[in-house]
Amino acid sequence: IALLVLRFDLRQSSASLLRPKAPKTGKRILLERITVIWRHLSFIQKVTMRNLFRYKSRMLMTILGIAGCTSMILTGFGLRDSISNIIPLQFEKIWQYQAVITFDDEDSEAMSETKAAAEDIEGFEAGLFLHTESLTLAQSGVTQQEVTVTVPEDPAALSRFVHLNDRVSGEAYELEGEGAIINEKLAKLFGLSVGDTITLTNESGEAFELNVAAIAENYTGHFAYLTPDAYQKIFQAAPSYNSELLKFSQRLTKSEEEAIAADLMAQDNVINVSFLSASADALDDTTATLNIVIWILISSAGALAFIVLYNLNNINIAERIRELSTIKVLGFYDREVTMYVFRENIFLAIFGIAFGLLLGALQHQFVLQTIEVDIAMFSPTVEPMSYVYAAGLTCLFSSVVGIAMYFKLKHVNMIDALKANE
């Protein structure tokens, strides 16, 4: 932009550069042709509208400046929403269980004893045996991913422990038939849709084809849920149940979790007892660090917004100092002179904020796609209050700039400004 301005100015003669620019002539604007609206406007409102369209380049620059600041603030708040929403969405909405028992091998008698021990725990609500195994999904041009194939002993009971649903529509999926329900991030990485076929490979190099029956909301890890019948048909073997999900009727304290883990680890065939709270705490520590970065981004965007608005208003006043001095000479009070300029800024701020919110939503999606890792997905939703905060902060900065401009206009030397050409 600076080069374009210099290119224009350097082509002019020295004499014309020494002389102040003549003010732009007024022209009829489109709004004047809409007489129903124009005739109901006051004199000051008509002047404001004419001034807005009189300086089109300044109008465009102000709108774009405000829009850019608003979009950056919204992007910051949107990233905060996307990161902070992972824990409640994954560990409260999707995963409804509290603990996972991992068995050494499928020993029916030992597993029955462990199940009985779990049922004796105070607050125990339900348990579900699972078969889980890790396979790999590879495709040209995409990083190889680990996929956990999960087979519940009772598919009808899975919905009590894991909510499988479409993220956008909220439609709940039932695990049935011969297809697999995969997570949304896996589908995005490999460009999969319902009806496609994926090929998973085990450690021995054996390949197994799964048909995608549905794509479910999930924010961490890659999963493929199958019924026992579908697993047996695809893998030519019955699933061996090597873990159990535990669900309790109330939230467990750390001491209760430690006591439960100690009791269950004493059982034969149990090699590990893990609680979701530990995973949630670890993820919370990570997101807490990211939140610091997000708040720095929001603060920086806010500071930049203030600087941009201040400079735009400063340029506006500097270019129109003779016009504003003339108005003061005619008897306008300081508050009226300030509103003469600030009223234009209000209209431009409204358009800039509206455009900035739209731009910010697009920018937020772009940033999410850039920073996401392969095994995790951030919530793409921006909370409504984030739009309010972004618009409110921009309005606040605009008001602060207006107050600063009031004191600047109050101390303008009218005589010196009017004699500047001489």
C-alpha angles and dihedrals in degrees: 000000000000090000091051091051092048091047089056097043097044091058091063126087122261092246093055091048091053092052119077115251116262113244115258116262117248120249136189109269129212093255090061089063090058093074095178089067101029097056091054093056121098122238093259091049091051091050090050092052092048092049091050093058094035091070101039097164091052090046092052092045092051094047092049092045093051091042091052093050093046092048092052092049091048091048089054094050090043092054089050089053093046094050099039093048094060095081099049092041097048103032100034109024103034105025109051098174128085107207143026125210116204118204128208093226140338102284106159095199095048092045090051090052091050091048090051090049091051092049090056091059113107111254094019110153109170145338134207128195116224138189111216130177134164121237133167131244117202133180134167111270094014128092112252112258134205112233123194110217107210123194118181117208089225110032092188090060095051093089089066089061106027125029110214111191144141110268096218104037097027091227110162118229125216117210103238142123126032100299130097128240108220132186123262098242092054089051091050094049094052098031093244129166136178110294096029122122124231127195117219122193128205129211091272091057095251113148125218126188121219127188115223107236098170142353114229135196113263133149108193130040130357122273140179115193119204136175117241091250092051091048093051092049094049100038097032090229137087115256115258108218107227103164142034131213116220124204124192130196094232139031112274125228122226092255091050091050091051092049092048092048091050092051094048095043087058089065120096116256094021112122101168143011116195131181126212090225089070091053091045091051092050091050090046090056090052094048091046089060091048091049089061089057090047093053090049088053092049092047092048091048090050092049091048090049091054093048093048093048092046093050093046091052091045091054090046092054094042092054093046100038094119091049092050092045090053090053091051090049089053089061106267114151121237091255091051093049090050092050089048087066100027093054089063090049091054092058092045091047091054092053092041093051093048091050091042093054090053091046091046093055090054092044090051091055091048093050091048092054089049099050100036117110122219098254097047139054126203120218105263092205121108112207116238091239090060089063088050092049093048093049092042094052091049090051090048093052090046090052092048089051089049090054091049090050090050091061091044093052090044091063097043111130101228096193094051091047093051092046093048093103091057 
